[in-house]
Structure formats: structure tokens, C-alpha cells
Amino acid sequence: MSVATAPSGPAPESDRTGPGRAHWLRVAHETADDLATDAVAREQAGKTPFDEVSRLRESGLLTLLIPGELGGGGADWPTAYAVVRVIAAADGAIGQLLGCHYFLSYSARFFTEPSLAGRIEQRSAAEQWCWGGGFARQEPPLTLTRTATGYVLDGRQSYTSGVLVADRLAVRAVRADTGEPLAVVVDPVRDGVGVVGDTDTFGQRLAAGGSVEFDGVPVSADDVLGSLSADEDVLSPLTALASPVGRLNSVQLCLGMAEGVLAEAREYSRATHSPWHPDWPAGSSQDPQILTVYGELIVLTRAASALTDQAQEAVHGGLARRESLTYDEYAEISVLVAMAEAATSRAAQEATSRALDIVGARSASARLGFDRFWRNARTHTLYEPVAPRIRDVGDYFLNGAHPPFVLPA
């Protein structure tokens, strides 16, 4: 199997206008430090994250991917991924919420024509919208029925992120007459839209997931972004790139959570007694069992990070290729992202679980909050299982099969 990345190239001009990567990483670290100060208390309270979204809005991170000439931060996807990873290390749920927002707020560029996408992004920047919802296939689907003036949207579905705090919802619906799946944008305050916080998950409790009921909601032509069909007669390679672009957010989220728990466990280990040798001095750095566990987890996490870098470079190169991207190049990119998904999912689950062993019985204390890392990572990996992605990698290696067009939950 070839693992060459898609030909790289310069970022589109609109993606290079703005303060620059160093600025946004500094803002991300400042925001993450702010979130970390009360992460345990906020997670335990489990309140709808209006305050956290306000922090993201005030920092400018919500508009990061919107071109500078449209009022946004003018950053590119590598910068957005780095920001998600930094935020996820401090608060996995808010990292998920932000990554979902980035993908959905950018989605018009994949699914609709440039002038409409520009109008949507300009208004999103001006009003600093937070986006929620998702395009993953669910049964039964939402239905879109044509009327004399546009469409009406009906149905009920659950989403893992953003809907409780969203200024705009981006959802998947099928046309009642043709069955074609479409990407639709909905204002959540519109008549007929009901949002309910009923997910009740044991982790990612601040990701603002919930159910949305659509009861005869009017939808204009401009609210329908375009087709989500996987048929290659409809799906261009550039539009298909929406799949690995969106899934790479999950990769960054898992990697951030793994790095976050290891950093927090290290600080704890440096200040306390070994759980296996309590008679040793506090802060002893020579416990061989602890050193071995840290070594194994760092190797696992760094290996996942290296795969993530390859996948990210491939995604960025594919976006730079634009309309010249081929299906074979898209397949290469999607497979690289699938490998990164598998590696980071394992790293997140191993690191967040075994960090509890490093801390020992004290990790059962709710006051310390180490359990939140495991619960967040496990909840996310249940919603984004990697077994199908591993099969895609094997099918590509053995048979040369192109991975399916799968959008993140």
C-alpha cells in the first residue's frame, strides 16, 4: 500500500490573511489555561456550557477558520487542529464542541457554491455564531419536503455536540421525493425547532449534545447547502475530502486528551508518594513501575502523534489541490486519517485508563477529577468507533478499495 501524501501546496490566499498561527496558538493556550483552572468543578456540575462558549467567543477562536476578508481569523486547518488539541488537553468536552463547530462552520465550502458559502461565513463571523449538529447518517432520517416556497423539515434526531448552545444547526436530511441526502442549515430559534438536553452521558457532559425535534420547520433554498450523496457521479473528490477533514478533528481530540491526562498525572507524581512504594519520599522519580508505565504511554502517544502529523499534512495538501484532487489522492488521504484515528483512539483509552494506576487509589477521589479524562475519552470513542476505519485500511491495503464517504458523528 502506498502511503504517500497528496501533493502539498500553498494554502489558499484567504487562509493566510489574519494574525498568524503563533497568535492563535498563544490564544489557545491562554484559553486552555483558563478552562483548566475550574475544569473539575465545571465537569462535575455538568451545566450547559454557555459560559465556556462565551470564553471561546471572547478569545476569537470561534471565527478562526473564516477568511480575514470576511471578518474571521483567516487561519487554516492545521492551525484549527492544533487549537482543538490544545483545548482538548484541558477540557475534552469543550475540545469536542470546538472541533465540531469548526467542521460545521466550514462545511458550506464543501457542499455549496462559493458565493453562498461566503455570505454564510461573513454573517457567521459578524454575529460570532457557534455551530452544532452533525451530518452523520441516522435512522430514521430527517425529511425535507418541497413546498411552493422552499421546503419544510421534519423529524427528530440526537447529536453529540453543540446543539444546546448553537446559534446555527447544520444537519443531514433526505428529500422526501428523491431520497437524496442534503446538508441543511437551520436557525434553532425558528418556529418548529425544539432542542432537548437528554443525552445524559457519563462523559463529554459539557459537549452540549442533545436531541432536536423539527416540526414543519420552513427551509429556504439558501438554507440547503448541497448533496451529501456518496455516489461518485455526485460526489467530487474535493467534496469527499469533507470526510477526512471532519474525522481528523476526532484524532486531535483523542490526542489532546491523552496528552492532557499524562501532563496532569506527571504533576501529581512529582508532588506525591508512589502508590506502589508509599514509604519512598514524596516526589520520588525512580519508581521503576511508574517509569515503565509513563514510558509505554509516551511511546504510544508520540507514535499516534507522528501518524497524526502525516494525516494532517495529507489533508492540508488535498485542500490545496482543490478541483485538481483525484479520487485516488482522496483515498490516500482518507486512509491516512483512518490510521491516525485508530492510533489516537488507542492512545487516549490507554493513557486515560492507566494514568489512574499511576496515581493509585487516590485517583478514585472525585476531588482530584482524574476520572473525567477516562470518562471523556471512553464516551467519545464509543460515538466514534475505529473498527470500521481499521477495516477500511485493510481493504485498501489488500484490495485497493477506496474508503467510504463517512462523516463524523
C-alpha positions in Angstrom: 0.0 0.0 0.0 1.3 3.4 -0.9 1.2 5.9 2.0 2.4 8.9 0.0 0.6 12.1 0.9 -1.4 14.1 -1.6 0.8 16.7 -3.3 1.2 19.7 -0.9 0.9 23.3 -1.9 0.4 26.7 -0.5 -2.7 27.5 1.5 -5.4 29.4 -0.3 -4.8 33.1 -0.1 -7.9 33.7 2.1 -6.5 31.2 4.6 -3.3 33.2 5.0 -4.9 36.5 6.0 -5.0 37.0 9.7 -2.9 37.2 12.8 -1.0 34.0 12.1 -0.5 30.6 13.6 1.7 31.8 16.5 -1.0 34.2 17.6 -3.8 31.6 17.6 -1.7 29.0 19.5 -1.0 31.6 22.1 -4.7 32.4 22.4 -5.5 28.7 22.5 -3.0 28.1 25.4 -4.4 31.1 27.3 -7.9 29.8 26.9 -6.9 26.3 27.8 -5.2 27.5 31.0 -8.4 29.4 31.9 -10.5 26.3 31.3 -8.1 24.1 33.3 -8.5 26.3 36.5 -12.0 25.1 37.1 -12.2 22.0 34.8 -13.1 19.6 37.6 -15.8 21.7 39.2 -17.4 22.6 35.8 -17.4 18.9 34.7 -18.9 17.8 37.9 -21.6 20.5 37.8 -22.5 19.4 34.2 -24.2 22.6 33.3 -24.9 23.6 29.7 -21.6 25.3 28.6 -22.9 28.8 27.8 -20.0 30.3 29.9 -17.4 28.1 28.1 -18.7 29.2 24.7 -18.5 32.8 25.8 -14.9 32.3 26.6 -14.3 30.8 23.2 -16.2 33.7 21.6 -14.3 36.4 23.5 -11.0 34.8 22.6 -11.8 35.0 18.9 -11.5 31.2 18.4 -15.0 30.7 17.1 -14.2 32.6 13.9 -10.7 31.3 13.4 -11.3 29.4 10.1 -13.3 32.2 8.4 -11.3 34.2 5.9 -9.9 37.5 7.1 -11.6 39.4 4.4 -15.0 38.1 5.6 -14.3 39.2 9.2 -12.7 36.0 10.5 -9.4 34.9 11.9 -8.1 33.8 8.5 -6.4 30.7 9.8 -6.0 27.3 8.1 -7.0 23.8 9.1 -3.5 22.8 10.6 -3.9 25.8 12.9 -7.5 24.8 13.8 -6.5 21.3 14.5 -3.7 22.5 16.8 -6.1 24.7 18.7 -8.6 21.7 19.2 -5.7 19.6 20.5 -4.6 22.3 23.0 -8.2 22.9 24.2 -8.9 19.2 24.5 -5.9 18.6 26.7 -7.5 21.0 29.3 -11.2 20.0 28.7 -12.1 17.2 26.3 -15.8 18.1 26.1 -15.0 21.7 25.1 -12.4 20.4 22.6 -15.1 18.3 21.0 -17.6 21.2 20.9 -15.0 23.4 19.3 -13.9 20.8 16.7 -17.5 20.1 15.7 -18.1 23.9 15.4 -15.0 24.3 13.1 -16.2 21.5 10.8 -19.8 22.6 10.6 -19.0 26.3 10.2 -16.6 25.4 7.3 -19.0 22.9 5.7 -20.5 25.4 3.3 -17.2 25.5 1.4 -17.5 21.7 0.8 -21.2 21.5 -0.1 -22.4 24.7 -1.8 -21.2 27.3 -4.3 -18.6 29.9 -3.2 -20.8 33.0 -3.2 -23.4 31.4 -0.8 -20.6 30.0 1.3 -19.1 33.4 1.6 -22.3 35.0 2.6 -22.9 32.4 5.3 -19.3 32.7 6.7 -19.5 36.5 6.6 -22.6 36.5 8.7 -21.2 33.8 11.0 -18.2 36.0 11.7 -20.2 39.2 12.2 -22.5 37.5 14.7 -19.9 35.1 16.0 -22.2 32.1 15.6 -21.5 28.8 17.4 -22.4 25.8 15.2 -23.8 22.5 16.4 -25.4 19.4 14.9 -23.9 16.9 12.5 -24.1 15.2 9.1 -23.7 11.6 10.1 -26.3 9.2 8.8 -29.0 8.3 11.3 -32.2 6.3 11.1 -34.9 7.3 10.7 -33.7 10.3 8.8 -34.9 13.9 8.9 -37.1 14.6 5.9 -37.2 17.6 3.7 -40.4 18.1 1.7 -40.6 20.6 -1.1 -43.3 23.3 -0.9 -44.3 26.2 -3.2 -41.8 28.5 -1.4 -39.0 26.1 -0.5 -39.0 23.2 1.9 -40.2 22.1 5.3 -38.0 20.0 7.7 -39.5 17.2 9.9 -38.1 14.6 12.3 -36.2 14.1 15.4 -32.5 13.2 15.9 -29.8 13.2 18.5 -26.4 14.9 18.2 -23.3 14.6 20.2 -22.2 18.2 20.2 -23.2 21.8 20.2 -26.9 21.8 19.9 -27.7 23.2 23.3 -25.6 26.3 22.7 -25.8 26.6 18.9 -26.6 29.8 17.0 -26.9 27.6 13.9 -27.6 24.0 13.4 -26.1 22.0 10.4 -27.9 18.7 9.9 -28.5 15.9 7.4 -31.9 15.4 5.8 -33.3 13.5 2.9 -35.6 14.8 0.2 -39.0 13.1 0.6 -39.4 12.8 -3.1 -36.0 11.6 -4.2 -34.3 10.3 -1.1 -31.2 12.4 -1.8 -29.3 13.3 1.4 -28.7 17.0 1.8 -26.8 19.3 4.2 -29.2 21.9 5.7 -28.6 24.9 7.9 -31.3 25.8 10.5 -31.7 28.7 12.9 -32.5 26.9 16.2 -34.9 29.7 17.4 -37.1 29.2 14.3 -40.7 28.1 14.9 -41.0 24.3 15.0 -37.5 23.7 16.3 -37.2 22.1 19.8 -33.9 21.4 21.4 -33.7 19.0 24.4 -30.7 18.2 26.6 -31.5 14.5 27.0 -28.1 12.8 26.3 -27.2 12.0 29.9 -23.8 10.6 29.1 -21.2 9.7 31.7 -18.6 11.6 29.8 -18.3 14.6 27.5 -21.0 16.1 29.6 -20.1 19.7 28.5 -20.1 19.0 24.8 -23.7 20.3 24.6 -25.2 17.3 22.9 -28.9 16.6 22.8 -31.9 15.9 20.7 -33.6 18.2 18.2 -37.2 18.0 17.1 -38.1 19.6 13.7 -41.8 20.0 13.2 -42.7 21.6 9.9 -39.7 24.0 10.0 -39.6 26.2 6.9 -36.3 25.9 5.0 -35.3 28.3 2.2 -33.3 27.3 -0.9 -30.3 29.2 0.6 -30.5 27.0 3.7 -29.9 23.9 1.7 -26.1 23.7 1.2 -25.9 20.8 -1.1 -25.8 17.0 -1.6 -24.3 14.5 0.9 -24.6 11.7 -1.6 -21.8 9.2 -1.7 -22.4 8.5 -5.4 -19.3 9.4 -7.3 -21.4 10.8 -10.0 -22.5 13.5 -7.5 -19.6 13.5 -5.1 -16.4 15.3 -6.3 -13.1 14.4 -4.8 -12.9 17.8 -3.2 -16.3 17.4 -1.6 -15.4 13.9 -0.5 -12.5 15.5 1.4 -15.1 16.7 4.0 -14.9 13.2 5.4 -11.2 13.1 6.4 -11.2 16.8 7.3 -14.1 16.2 9.8 -12.7 12.9 11.1 -9.3 14.5 11.8 -11.0 16.6 14.5 -11.6 13.4 16.4 -8.0 12.5 16.0 -6.9 15.8 17.5 -9.4 15.4 20.3 -8.2 12.0 21.3 -4.6 13.1 21.1 -5.3 16.1 23.2 -7.0 14.1 25.9 -4.1 11.6 26.1 -1.6 14.4 26.4 -3.7 16.2 28.9 -4.0 13.3 31.3 -0.3 12.5 31.1 0.6 16.1 31.9 -1.7 16.2 34.9 -0.6 12.8 36.1 3.1 13.9 35.8 2.5 16.9 38.0 0.8 14.7 40.6 3.6 12.1 40.5 6.2 14.8 41.1 4.5 16.0 44.2 3.2 12.8 46.0 4.2 9.4 47.1 4.4 6.4 44.8 1.2 4.3 45.1 3.3 1.1 45.0 6.0 2.3 47.4 4.4 4.7 49.9 7.4 4.5 52.2 9.6 6.2 49.5 10.0 10.0 49.7 7.2 12.1 48.1 8.1 13.1 44.6 10.5 10.2 44.1 11.2 9.9 40.4 12.9 6.4 40.4 10.0 4.0 40.9 10.6 1.5 38.1 6.9 0.6 37.8 5.9 4.2 37.3 8.7 4.9 34.9 7.8 1.9 32.8 4.1 2.9 32.6 5.0 6.5 31.7 7.5 5.2 29.1 4.9 2.9 27.5 2.3 5.6 27.3 4.6 8.3 26.0 5.8 5.9 23.2 2.1 5.1 22.4 1.1 8.8 22.3 4.1 10.0 20.4 3.6 7.3 17.7 0.0 8.4 17.4 1.1 12.0 17.1 3.5 11.1 14.3 0.7 9.4 12.3 -1.5 12.4 13.0 1.2 14.7 11.5 1.2 12.6 8.3 -2.5 12.6 8.1 -2.7 16.4 8.7 -0.1 17.1 6.1 -2.1 15.0 3.6 -5.4 16.7 4.4 -3.8 20.2 4.0 -2.2 19.1 0.7 -5.6 17.8 -0.5 -7.3 21.1 0.3 -4.6 23.0 -1.6 -5.2 20.8 -4.6 -8.8 21.9 -4.8 -10.5 20.9 -8.0 -7.4 19.0 -9.3 -7.7 16.5 -6.5 -8.3 13.0 -7.8 -10.2 10.1 -6.2 -7.0 8.1 -5.8 -5.5 11.0 -3.8 -8.6 11.4 -1.7 -8.4 7.6 -0.9 -4.8 8.0 0.2 -5.8 10.9 2.5 -8.8 9.1 3.9 -6.7 6.0 4.7 -4.0 8.1 6.5 -6.7 9.7 8.6 -8.2 6.3 9.4 -4.8 5.1 10.6 -4.4 8.2 12.8 -8.0 7.6 14.2 -7.0 4.0 15.2 -3.7 5.1 16.8 -5.1 8.1 18.7 -8.2 6.2 19.9 -6.0 3.6 21.4 -3.6 6.2 22.9 -6.5 8.1 24.5 -8.1 5.0 26.0 -4.8 3.6 27.3 -3.4 6.8 28.7 -6.6 7.9 30.4 -7.1 4.4 31.9 -3.5 3.6 33.0 -3.0 7.1 34.4 -5.4 6.0 37.1 -3.0 3.2 38.0 -0.1 5.7 38.2 -2.0 7.8 40.7 -3.2 4.8 42.5 -6.3 4.5 44.8 -6.3 8.3 45.2 -7.5 8.6 41.6 -10.9 7.4 42.9 -11.3 10.8 44.6 -13.8 12.9 42.9 -12.0 15.9 44.2 -8.9 15.2 42.0 -11.1 14.7 38.9 -8.7 12.2 37.1 -11.8 10.1 36.2 -13.1 12.8 33.9 -10.3 12.1 31.4 -11.2 8.4 31.2 -14.9 9.1 31.0 -14.5 11.7 28.3 -12.2 9.6 26.2 -14.3 6.5 26.5 -17.5 8.3 25.7 -16.1 9.9 22.6 -14.6 6.6 21.3 -17.9 4.9 21.7 -19.5 7.5 19.5 -16.6 7.3 17.0 -15.6 3.6 16.9 -12.5 2.8 15.0 -13.2 -0.8 14.0 -14.8 0.2 10.7 -11.8 2.5 9.9 -9.3 -0.3 10.6 -11.3 -2.5 8.2 -11.1 0.3 5.6 -7.3 0.4 6.0 -7.1 -3.4 5.5 -9.4 -3.3 2.5 -7.3 -0.5 0.9 -4.1 -2.4 1.6 -5.3 -5.8 0.3 -7.8 -4.8 -2.4 -7.1 -1.2 -3.3 -10.7 -0.3 -2.2 -11.4 3.4 -1.7 -12.7 4.1 1.8 -16.4 5.0 2.0 -17.6 8.6 2.4 -18.3 8.7 6.1 -19.0 11.9 8.0 -18.2 12.3 11.8 -20.9 11.9 14.4 
